[in-house]
Structure formats: structure tokens, C-alpha cells
Amino acid sequence: MLDQLEAIRERFDEVSQQIVQPEVVSDQKRFVKLSKEYKDLEKIVNQYLDYKQLLQEIDNAKEIIATEKDEEFRDMAKMELDELLARREPMEDVLKEMLIPKDPNDSKNVILEIRAGTGGDEASIFAGDIFRMYQRFCDKMGWRMSIVDYTEGTSGGYKEIVTEVEGEDVYGKLKFESGVHRVQRVPATETQGRIHTSAASVAVLPEAEEVDVELNMNDIRKDTFCSSGAGGQSVNTTYSAVRLTHLPTGLVVQCQDERSQLKNLEKAMTVLRSRLYEIELQKHNDAIASQRKTMVGSGDRSDKIRTYNYPQSRVTDHRIGLTVYNLPSVMDGEIGEFIEQLRIAENAERLKEGTTA
């Protein structure tokens, strides 16, 4: 492990020198790639330097115990050694985890799409509940969420809502949320108190940048229309909403949340790039699916991943068999335990199989 960490430190020094070179700064694609590598390596190198310092302190304590004649000094060194040795194993575990090859998309922002599934009006209401759950989780994480487009349900909630989430390692945490979320409860519209089962699907797309997906504007048809969403006096009076159709694939994206047509166009282009990027990502995942199948699932949005049972205040994640009985807290954005356990399960699987995502 030490040889591997030393090689990473050498690569970090090399990237540190390259990233300030004028020819690199002027090459956007190369600069973005090296900046990301620098940020990823910096965390490992800082942890490695702390670990090296710990090993040095352990050696110093052992030397004092072996050579010092003063009994009191030796006792102090023994106490210090016990404390240092207790810190070594946890630090080694952190380093081992950091050395697992990361999903290159983990540091990306995401496009988060929530759609009502089976269950009629209740499914739309549940989709709204799920949206607020993620909204509160993003607030707790210090991330920025902005709405791209939405269609409201007839009795509340959303038939669909598309948002952009920006922050640190957003995809690395939210990627586990892709799939079908199922709710079991008595709907407000139910007069006889019967429990209904409804569902909403969640898709988490790594946000693609221009360097990831090159779009030919000749392949895109742009249409403008009057916004029907929140927007004050401009609603239904100016053609600020934008709809993009990607002709080769038939993908359609629209954005009407901003008052400015230019801002709506920028957001719609971001979503379109991300959806096209996801198509290529799915091809890659399908290609390696026969070699690897993690216990946390493929992230396929058709997989049923979690059930929210209101009568029992129970939330169950079916991929790892984790059940908690604090549904109100979960719906208030306390989903960190699920994400952490899913991350641990994925890392354990990747360590066992010795492969990357």
C-alpha cells in the first residue's frame, strides 16, 4: 500500500506542476481534466502525509522505549504508543477505501428527475413528497438545487419535476437513488381508509459538460413558447420557455423555470447533454454487466429500490436489506444512513471483484 501511495504522491506533484503551465491553462479540455485529477489526488495525499507522520511518531515512541533509561519517560512513551497504535488501523482503513478506483462521475453535479408512476393522483402527491425529501437533503448537504421544468399533479405534487443539483460529490452520493420508490399509505382521497400502493421513479444523471458531450446545433430543433410556471407578469406573455428536440435520438427537453429565454436555453442544453451522456454511460454499464453485478443494483430506473410504509413508519431499502422505523425523519431529508450503507456495500463489492464501476 505504501508503494501505491508514494506513486500517487509523485503523480500529485507532477500534476501540481503541469496545471500552472501556460499551454495547459490555455487548453480547456486538458485543464479541466488535470484540475479534477488534482482535486481527487489532493485528498489522498493529505491523508497519506498524516499517515506517514503517524508512522514516524510510532517509530519514535518505540525507540524511546528501547533506549531510554528513565522509567518515567519510558512509561510515558508506552502510553503514547498505545494511543498511536489505536489510531493506525482506522487511518489505514480510510486509506484503503480511498485507493478503491472511484467512479469518474462521482464529483459531477446531477440532473435529478422525479416522475409519478402507478397510482394516479396519489403517485403525483408522493412524487412531490420525494422531491421535498431531496430538497431538504440538499439543504443539509449545502448543495444548490434549482428547478428546470415541472408538471403539477391535478391533486397536488408533480407528474414530473426536473431539477439541477450543484455541490461537492453530488453524483457520488445521489447516484444510489435512481430507481422506483414505492409508497404504502392511506391516500387523502381514500374515503374508506384502505392502504394503497403507489410509486414514483427517480433518475439521477451525471451532469455532462461540453468537454464530455459535443453537440452539433444542426441536430437540434429549438422551439419557444409561453411559460406556464412561476414567473410573475412574464407568464403567458413572453416566449421565454424553451423546448429542444435532438433529431438523431428523438430526445425532447424543455425548460420554463427562468424568466430569460437565454437562461432557459442554457439549462435545457445542460439537461440534453446529460441525457445523451447517460445513454453512453448505460451502454458502458451494459457492456460490463455480465462481468460485474453489484449488490446495490445497476441503478436502472425500473428497479424497485425502496419502500416507504406509512402505517408502520417503516422505510426499507431492498438492495441491502436495510430497514429503519423513522419515516418522518427520512421524509424530512434524513437519508444519509441509506446512502452511507449503500456506498459501503458498493465499495465492498468492488474490493472483492477488483474492478471499477
C-alpha positions in Angstrom: 0.0 0.0 0.0 2.8 2.4 0.8 4.4 2.0 -2.6 1.0 2.7 -4.2 0.5 5.8 -2.0 4.0 7.1 -2.8 3.3 6.7 -6.5 0.1 8.8 -6.0 2.1 11.5 -4.2 4.6 11.6 -7.1 1.8 11.9 -9.6 0.2 14.7 -7.5 3.5 16.7 -7.6 3.6 16.2 -11.3 0.0 17.4 -11.8 0.7 20.4 -9.5 3.5 21.5 -11.8 1.6 20.8 -15.1 -1.6 22.6 -14.0 0.1 26.0 -13.9 1.8 25.7 -17.3 0.5 28.3 -19.8 0.0 25.7 -22.5 -2.2 23.7 -20.1 -4.2 26.7 -18.9 -5.0 27.6 -22.5 -6.2 24.1 -23.3 -9.6 24.0 -21.6 -10.2 20.3 -22.0 -6.8 19.3 -20.6 -7.0 22.0 -17.8 -10.4 20.7 -16.7 -9.2 17.1 -16.7 -6.0 17.9 -14.7 -7.9 20.1 -12.2 -10.2 17.3 -11.4 -7.3 14.9 -11.0 -5.5 17.4 -8.8 -8.6 17.7 -6.5 -9.0 13.9 -6.3 -5.3 13.2 -5.6 -5.0 16.0 -3.0 -7.4 14.3 -0.6 -5.4 11.0 -0.8 -2.0 12.8 -0.5 -3.1 14.8 2.6 -4.3 11.6 4.3 -1.1 9.8 3.3 1.1 12.5 4.7 -0.9 12.3 8.0 -0.4 8.6 8.0 3.4 8.9 7.4 3.6 11.4 10.3 1.8 8.8 12.5 4.2 6.0 11.5 7.1 8.3 12.3 5.7 9.1 15.7 5.2 5.3 16.4 8.8 4.7 15.4 10.0 7.5 17.7 7.9 6.1 20.7 9.4 2.6 20.1 12.9 4.0 20.0 12.4 5.8 23.3 11.0 2.6 24.9 14.0 0.6 23.6 16.8 3.1 24.6 15.5 5.4 27.3 16.8 4.5 30.8 14.4 6.8 32.7 11.5 4.6 33.8 9.1 7.6 33.8 10.0 8.6 30.3 9.5 5.0 29.1 6.1 4.8 30.7 5.0 8.0 29.0 6.3 6.6 25.7 4.4 3.4 26.2 1.1 5.3 26.9 1.8 7.4 23.8 2.5 4.3 21.7 -0.8 2.7 22.7 -2.7 5.9 21.6 -0.8 6.0 18.3 -1.3 2.3 17.6 -5.1 2.8 18.2 -5.2 5.5 15.5 -3.2 3.5 12.9 -5.8 0.8 11.9 -8.7 3.3 11.4 -6.3 5.5 9.3 -5.2 2.5 7.2 -8.9 1.6 6.6 -9.6 5.1 5.3 -6.6 5.0 3.0 -7.6 1.5 1.7 -11.0 2.9 0.9 -9.6 6.0 -0.8 -7.4 3.7 -3.0 -10.5 1.9 -4.4 -10.8 3.3 -8.0 -13.5 5.9 -8.0 -16.4 6.3 -10.4 -15.1 9.2 -12.5 -18.6 10.7 -12.4 -18.8 10.9 -8.6 -17.6 14.5 -8.4 -20.2 15.7 -11.0 -23.3 17.8 -10.4 -26.5 16.0 -11.4 -29.8 16.3 -13.2 -32.4 14.8 -10.8 -35.7 13.7 -12.5 -38.7 12.5 -10.5 -41.8 11.2 -12.2 -45.1 9.9 -10.8 -45.6 6.2 -11.6 -48.5 3.9 -11.0 -51.1 5.2 -8.6 -52.9 8.1 -10.2 -53.2 11.3 -8.2 -51.6 9.6 -5.1 -48.4 8.9 -7.2 -48.1 12.6 -8.1 -48.5 13.6 -4.4 -45.8 11.0 -3.5 -43.5 12.4 -6.2 -43.9 15.8 -4.6 -43.0 14.2 -1.2 -39.9 12.6 -2.7 -38.9 15.9 -4.3 -39.2 17.7 -0.9 -37.2 14.9 0.7 -34.3 15.5 -1.7 -34.7 19.3 -1.4 -34.2 19.1 2.4 -31.3 16.6 2.0 -29.6 19.1 -0.4 -30.1 21.9 2.1 -28.4 19.8 4.8 -25.5 19.0 2.5 -25.1 22.6 1.5 -25.9 21.9 -2.2 -27.8 24.2 -4.5 -30.9 22.8 -6.2 -32.7 24.7 -9.0 -35.8 23.6 -10.9 -35.5 23.1 -14.6 -39.1 22.1 -15.5 -42.1 20.6 -13.9 -45.7 19.5 -14.5 -48.0 19.7 -11.4 -50.4 16.9 -10.5 -54.1 17.5 -10.6 -54.4 17.0 -6.8 -51.0 18.3 -5.7 -47.5 17.1 -6.1 -45.9 16.6 -9.5 -46.5 14.4 -12.5 -42.8 15.1 -13.2 -40.2 17.5 -12.0 -36.6 18.0 -13.3 -34.0 19.8 -11.2 -30.3 20.6 -11.3 -28.2 19.9 -8.2 -24.8 21.5 -7.7 -22.3 20.9 -5.0 -19.4 18.7 -3.9 -19.6 14.9 -4.9 -23.3 15.2 -5.7 -23.4 12.3 -8.1 -21.2 10.2 -5.8 -24.0 10.3 -3.1 -27.2 10.7 -5.1 -26.5 8.0 -7.7 -27.8 5.3 -5.4 -31.3 7.0 -5.5 -32.0 6.0 -9.1 -34.9 3.6 -9.4 -38.5 3.1 -8.3 -39.6 4.4 -4.9 -42.8 2.7 -3.6 -45.2 4.2 -1.0 -47.8 2.3 1.1 -50.3 4.5 2.8 -53.9 5.7 3.0 -54.3 8.5 0.4 -56.0 11.7 1.4 -58.5 10.9 -1.4 -59.4 7.5 0.1 -62.7 7.6 1.9 -62.7 4.0 3.3 -59.3 4.0 4.9 -57.7 1.5 2.6 -54.0 1.4 2.2 -52.9 2.0 -1.4 -49.5 1.3 -3.1 -48.2 4.0 -5.4 -44.8 4.6 -7.0 -42.5 7.3 -8.3 -39.4 6.8 -10.4 -36.2 8.7 -9.8 -33.4 9.2 -12.3 -30.0 10.7 -11.3 -28.0 11.7 -14.3 -24.4 12.9 -14.0 -24.3 16.4 -15.5 -22.4 16.4 -18.7 -20.1 19.3 -19.6 -19.2 20.5 -23.1 -16.0 18.5 -22.9 -18.0 15.3 -22.2 -20.6 15.6 -24.9 -20.1 17.6 -28.1 -23.5 18.7 -29.6 -24.0 19.7 -33.2 -26.5 22.5 -33.2 -27.7 21.4 -36.6 -29.0 18.2 -34.9 -31.2 20.3 -32.5 -34.6 21.9 -33.2 -35.4 24.8 -30.9 -38.9 25.9 -30.2 -40.0 28.6 -27.8 -43.4 29.0 -26.1 -45.0 31.0 -23.3 -44.1 29.8 -19.8 -46.9 28.4 -17.7 -44.9 28.3 -14.4 -44.0 30.8 -11.8 -42.7 34.0 -13.3 -44.8 36.9 -12.4 -46.0 39.2 -15.2 -44.0 37.5 -17.9 -46.0 34.3 -17.7 -48.1 33.7 -20.8 -46.9 37.0 -22.3 -43.3 36.3 -23.5 -41.8 33.3 -25.3 -39.2 32.6 -22.6 -39.8 28.8 -22.3 -37.5 26.6 -24.5 -38.1 23.2 -25.9 -35.2 21.3 -27.6 -35.6 18.3 -29.8 -32.5 16.2 -30.5 -33.2 14.9 -34.0 -30.9 11.9 -34.1 -32.3 10.4 -30.9 -35.7 12.0 -30.6 -34.9 13.2 -27.1 -37.1 16.2 -26.1 -36.1 18.6 -23.3 -37.8 21.7 -22.1 -37.2 24.4 -19.5 -39.6 27.2 -18.4 -38.5 28.0 -14.9 -36.4 31.1 -15.7 -37.8 34.3 -17.0 -35.0 34.7 -19.5 -35.1 32.6 -22.7 -31.3 32.5 -22.7 -31.1 31.1 -19.2 -33.8 28.5 -20.1 -31.8 27.6 -23.2 -28.6 27.1 -21.1 -30.5 24.8 -18.6 -32.2 22.8 -21.4 -28.8 22.3 -23.1 -27.3 21.0 -19.8 -30.2 18.5 -19.4 -29.9 17.4 -23.0 -26.2 16.8 -22.7 -26.7 14.8 -19.5 -29.4 12.6 -21.0 -27.1 11.9 -24.0 -24.2 11.2 -21.7 -26.4 8.8 -19.7 -27.2 6.8 -22.9 -23.5 6.3 -23.5 -22.9 5.5 -19.8 -25.7 2.9 -19.9 -24.1 1.3 -22.9 -20.8 1.1 -21.0 -22.6 -0.4 -17.9 -24.4 -2.9 -20.1 -21.1 -4.0 -21.6 -19.6 -4.9 -18.3 -22.8 -6.1 -16.6 -22.0 -9.8 -17.5 -18.7 -9.4 -15.6 -20.0 -7.5 -12.6 -23.2 -7.0 -10.8 -23.0 -5.1 -7.5 -25.3 -5.8 -4.6 -26.6 -2.2 -4.8 -28.0 -2.9 -8.2 -27.4 -1.4 -11.6 -29.1 2.0 -11.0 -31.7 1.0 -13.6 -34.7 3.2 -13.0 -37.0 0.2 -13.5 -35.6 -1.5 -10.4 -37.7 -1.2 -7.2 -35.2 0.1 -4.7 -37.1 1.4 -1.6 -40.5 1.2 0.1 -41.9 3.8 2.4 -44.6 2.3 4.6 -46.6 5.0 6.5 -48.7 2.8 8.8 -45.6 1.2 10.2 -43.4 4.3 9.9 -41.0 2.0 8.1 -38.5 2.6 5.2 -36.8 -0.4 3.6 -34.0 -0.4 1.1 -34.4 -3.6 -0.8 -30.9 -3.7 -2.3 -29.1 -4.0 1.1 -32.0 -5.1 3.3 -31.7 -2.1 5.5 -34.9 -1.1 7.4 -35.4 1.9 9.6 -38.5 2.9 11.6 -38.2 6.7 11.4 -40.2 7.5 8.3 -41.0 11.2 9.2 -37.2 11.9 9.6 -36.4 10.2 6.3 -39.1 12.3 4.5 -37.5 15.3 6.1 -34.3 14.6 4.3 -32.5 12.2 6.7 -31.4 9.7 4.0 -27.7 9.9 4.9 -27.7 6.4 6.6 -29.1 4.7 3.4 -26.5 6.5 1.2 -23.6 5.6 3.5 -24.6 1.9 3.8 -25.1 1.7 0.0 -21.7 3.3 -0.5 -20.1 0.8 1.9 -21.8 -2.1 0.1 -20.6 -0.9 -3.3 -17.0 -0.4 -2.1 -17.0 -3.9 -0.5 -18.2 -5.4 -3.8 -15.6 -3.5 -5.8 -12.9 -4.6 -3.5 -14.0 -8.2 -3.7 -14.2 -8.2 -7.5 -11.2 -5.9 -8.0 -12.9 -3.8 -10.7 -14.2 -0.3 -11.3 -17.7 0.9 -11.8 
